[in-house]
Amino acid sequence: MRHHLIAGLLAVCSAASHAFCGFYVGKADAQLFNEASQVIVVRDGDKTVVSMLNDYRGELKEFALVVPVPAVLQKGQINVGDQATFARIDAYSAPRLAEYYDGNPCDRRVLEMRRDAVAMSAPVPASAAPQSAKALGVTVEASYTVGEYDIVILSATQSDGLETWLRQSGYRIPAQSAKALAPYIRQNMKFFVARVNLAEQAKTGFRMLRPLQFAYESEKFMLPIRLGMANANGPQDLIAYLLTKNGRVEASNYRTVKLPANMDLPVFLKQGDEFRHFYKAMFAEQAKKEGHRVVFTEYFWDMGWCDPCAADPLSPEELRKAGVFWIGKGAGSPQPVPLPGRPGLMPRPMPGGGAQPVMLTRLHVRYTPETFPEDLMFQETGDRQNFQTRYVLRHPAKVEPNACPEAKPYLDGVRQRQEQEAQQLATLTGGDINAIRKKLDLPPAPPAKPWWDGLWK
Amino acid sequence: MKAQPDARLFQIGFQAALLTAGVLLRDFSLLPLQMALALAAAAATQACWLRALRLANVGYLSPLITGFGLSLLLRADTLWVHPLVAALAISGKFLIRVRGKHVFNPANFGIGVALLALPGTWVSPGQWGNDLGLAVWLIGLGALVARRASRDDAAFLFLATFLALTAARLWQLGHSPLRLWEILSHQALNGGLLLFAFFMISDPMSLPDRPLARRLHVVLVAVFAFAWQFFHYRPHGALWGLLCLAPLVPLWDFLLPGQRHNWRGNRSLHNNVAAQGKIPG
C-alpha cells in the first residue's frame, strides 16, 4: 500500500540557502528498499518515544515482535500509531530531485516550480506448548491488549529459558535467539513482546499492521539492531527518523557519513522510475564502497520550515502522533504564510507555539552482522547545519546555434556539462558510462588524441 | 649523549598526518579555516601570556599541539568556536595552576568548556572508522618502540585498563568468546578513544609527577571512562574522566611528590624558572 500525498504548487527560490532553486519532481522514498525497517525515535533528555513500523506480509497469527525495553511498561506507555505518520515523515525527508531550466542565452528568462510526494515499511519473526514460566526463569510482568496487539512485558533470568518460554507460548522466534537475548537479560532489561490479536485486528478493518509505539525513560539512546540479526540473510536496511530538540543526531559508535548530494545529474532521471533506480543504485554503491560499516545521513532539518519543501512539514498534531511529547496539546495547525515577495519560501511558525523546535535527522543504515558488531548507539550533537540528499537537473534552453552570438558558446558549454553529468552519474552508481551516454544521446567519447598529436606543429 | 629532539615535535607531526588523513579520507565536518583559526588563536594567546608573564624561551609547541588536538576532536557549526576555545584552553593553562603546574590538559579543558557552555559544538567519537583506528594503533606502537619513552606508559596503561574492563563487562553480559572479541576489537579501534590515549592522557604536564601516582591516576580515569560508557551509556567518557579527575592531580603531587616533567626544549627554562615554581608547559 502506498500513500500518495500530492500537495499544491510551490514556487521555490531562496537566495539565502543553497544556490539552487527548482522543481521537486521525483523522490526516492523508503518503500524503495525492500525489507527496510523504519523506526521513529523521539528523544529529549532521557525521555524517549519509539515507533516501529512493521511491513510484515506473512500470516498474521505468526507475527511476533520482541523488543528489549529498559523497564516494565505500563499500558499507558504503549500505543498503536498511525501508518500515515511514517508516510508523512518519509515524504518530508526522502531524497529528492530538483530541476531547473537554463534561461535562453539570447533572451534571459526566469523559471517556475512544482513537486509531488510518496511513502513507507519492516518485517519481524513469529509462533508453539507448556513448561512453567517460573522454572524457565521468566516472569510475565504485565500483559495488555492495545489495539490489534496482545502485549506481554517479560523479565527473564536465563536466555535459553526465555527462548523456550517464547516457543512454548506460540511465538515463532528464530533459532539462536537465546544467544542474542542474553546480553539484554544481563543488563536487566525487560522484553516487550507483541503478537496480533486476530479478533481485534478484524475489528480495526486495517489490512496492514499499524505501528507500535512506546514511551519510556532511559539513559540509553540506542536501537537494538543486533537482535534482528539472529537469522539475517545478507545486508539489512534500517531507516531511522530521529526527532530531537537541539541538533543533528549521529551514531556514537560507528561512522556517520553524509551521502553525496547536491550535484548536477543528467536530466533523463526525471523520466519514469529513473530517479528511484538511480537512488537505489547510488545507495548500494556508496554502502558497498564504505564496506557496510557506516551510517548514512539522508536528511537533517529543523521541522519548523523547509526550503524548498518536498512535502509540507508535519503539523503539530502529526508531530504529536509521531511522539513529539514537548509539543503542547491543541497547539493548533498554523497555516503557512508565504514570505512577502518570496512566494516559494514556506516559513512555518515553530510547532507548539514557537517555543521549542523539532529537528529531524534521517539516517539510513545498510548493515551486516559482521560490520555492525554492536547495537547502534546515538548522540545528539550541537550541529544545526541543514542537509538534504537533493540532486539537480538543469534543462538546457532550446536555442539554435546561430540565433545570436551567445548561442554557440552556450551550446558548447551545455555539451560539456552533459558529459560531466554523465560521468558524475556513472561514478555515483558504479554504472556504465557508455550506457548513460547512449541514453543522453551524447556522442560516444571521441577517441583520445595521442599525446604527441600536434607536438610538432 | 646526543640530545633527542623534543618529543612534542613527533606528536605534532603525528597529529598533522592524522588530520590530513581525516580530512582527505573521511567525511570530517571540519573546515580548514576552523583549523587555521584554532592554531592562530592558540599561538596568539600563548604570545600574549608569555609577554604578560615575561617568560622567554618557552616556544610555541604547546599551543600547536592544543590547536591540532582541538581540530582533531572538536566540531562546531560556526567559525568562532575553534579560536575562542583555543584561546580559553591556552589561557586556562596559564591561569589555573597549582604550585606552578597547570591543572588541566589545555585541549581537554577547551573541549569540556565547549561542550558544556557553547552552542553548536560536539565531538564525534565514531567518525574515524576502524581502518584508521588500526593505523593509529600501529603508529602508536611504533612510537613506543622508537622512543622507549618512560612517560608514554600512560597511553597504554589507560588503553589496557579500559579494554580489560570492557572485556570483563562483555564476558559478564554473556557474550560468546567470538562476539566478545568482535565487540572488543570494535571498541579498541575507536579513533576517538585512541586519539585520547595517545594525545591527551599521555600529556605528562597534566599528570602526577610520581610514577606510582601517575599510574593510579590513569587507572582512575580509565575506570571513570568505562563506567560512564557502560553503566551510564553516555559518549565521551574518557574526555569527561580526565577533566573531572584533573583536580586530583595537585593532591597526588602533594601526597606523593616526584620529579616534575620537563620537555627537553625547556631545559634552560627549567633550570631558571623551576625554583620560582613557574614552569610553563
Interface residues (C-beta under 8 A of the other chain):
Chain A: S159 K179 A182 P183 I185 R186 Q187 E219 K220 F221 M222 G247 E250 A251 S252 N253 Y254 R255 T256 V257 K258 R293 V294 E370 P373 E374 M377 Q379 T381 G382 D383 R384 Q385
Chain B: R26 D27 S29 R75 A76 D77 L118 P119 G120 T121 W122 S124 P125 G126 Q127 W128 G129 N130 Q172 L173 G174 H175 S176 R179 E182 I183 S185 H186 N190 H232 Y233 R234 P235
